[in-house]
Amino acid sequence: MTKWLPERCHVVLPGLPQGSNVVVCVRGMLGVQPTSLNLGCYAEAKRVISELNRSLSIGESAERAMLVGCLFGWEGAGDTAPMHETRPSGVLVH
């Protein structure tokens, strides 16, 4: 059951070079969609993308579930995460 997941979110893939490490995950679609965003190294890109997703009420669990669904299939991708996930304002995930 993935209905609680966002329609789409940005994700930073580790191990890819700067300028090609930010992708978009779309709920229900296999594979990720590359972007032209160049947010620097993994750590900096992750910080910016986490803040972007947080501003859209997309928490770390939802982001991970979206990535798992896109890479490995959507059967059970969001079964164990909460139905609604938000982080308190000002909380950063590193």
C-alpha positions as CSV (number, residue, x, y, z in Angstrom):
1,M,0.0,0.0,0.0
2,T,1.7,3.2,-1.2
3,K,-1.1,5.7,-1.2
4,W,0.4,7.5,1.8
5,L,3.6,8.2,-0.2
6,P,4.0,11.4,-2.1
7,E,3.4,11.5,-5.9
8,R,7.0,12.3,-6.4
9,C,10.1,13.4,-4.5
10,H,13.8,14.2,-5.1
11,V,16.5,11.8,-4.0
12,V,20.3,12.0,-3.9
13,L,22.0,8.8,-5.1
14,P,25.3,8.1,-3.4
15,G,28.3,7.1,-5.6
16,L,27.3,9.2,-8.6
17,P,29.3,12.3,-9.7
18,Q,28.3,15.8,-9.0
19,G,25.7,17.1,-11.4
20,S,24.1,13.6,-11.9
21,N,23.4,12.5,-8.4
22,V,19.9,14.1,-7.9
23,V,17.0,12.2,-9.3
24,V,13.2,12.2,-9.1
25,C,11.3,9.2,-7.9
26,V,7.6,9.0,-9.1
27,R,5.3,6.8,-7.1
28,G,4.3,3.7,-9.0
29,M,7.0,4.0,-11.7
30,L,10.1,1.7,-11.9
31,G,13.4,3.5,-12.4
32,V,14.4,7.1,-11.4
33,Q,14.3,10.2,-13.6
34,P,17.6,12.1,-13.8
35,T,17.6,15.8,-13.3
36,S,20.0,18.5,-14.4
37,L,20.4,19.8,-10.8
38,N,24.0,20.3,-9.8
39,L,23.9,20.7,-6.0
40,G,27.6,19.8,-5.4
41,C,28.9,16.8,-3.6
42,Y,26.7,14.1,-2.0
43,A,26.6,15.7,1.5
44,E,25.6,19.2,0.2
45,A,23.1,17.8,-2.3
46,K,21.6,15.6,0.4
47,R,21.3,18.6,2.7
48,V,19.5,20.7,0.1
49,I,17.2,17.8,-1.1
50,S,16.3,16.9,2.5
51,E,15.3,20.5,3.1
52,L,13.3,20.6,-0.1
53,N,11.5,17.4,0.7
54,R,10.9,18.5,4.3
55,S,9.3,21.7,3.0
56,L,6.9,19.5,1.1
57,S,6.2,17.4,4.3
58,I,8.1,14.4,2.8
59,G,10.2,12.8,5.6
60,E,13.2,10.5,5.4
61,S,11.1,7.3,5.6
62,A,8.9,8.4,2.7
63,E,12.0,9.4,0.7
64,R,13.6,5.9,1.3
65,A,10.3,4.1,0.5
66,M,10.0,6.0,-2.8
67,L,13.6,5.1,-3.7
68,V,13.1,1.4,-2.8
69,G,9.9,1.3,-4.9
70,C,11.5,2.9,-7.9
71,L,14.6,0.6,-7.8
72,F,13.1,-2.7,-6.6
73,G,9.3,-2.6,-7.3
74,W,6.3,-1.2,-5.6
75,E,4.9,-4.3,-4.0
76,G,5.2,-3.6,-0.3
77,A,7.4,-0.5,-0.8
78,G,5.5,1.6,1.8
79,D,4.0,-1.0,4.0
80,T,5.9,-0.3,7.2
81,A,6.0,3.5,7.3
82,P,3.5,5.8,9.0
83,M,0.5,6.9,7.1
84,H,1.4,10.6,7.4
85,E,4.9,11.7,8.0
86,T,6.1,15.1,8.8
87,R,9.0,16.4,10.8
88,P,8.7,19.3,13.3
89,S,9.8,22.6,11.8
90,G,13.5,23.2,12.2
91,V,14.5,19.6,12.5
92,L,17.3,18.7,10.0
93,V,18.4,15.2,9.0
94,H,22.0,14.8,8.3
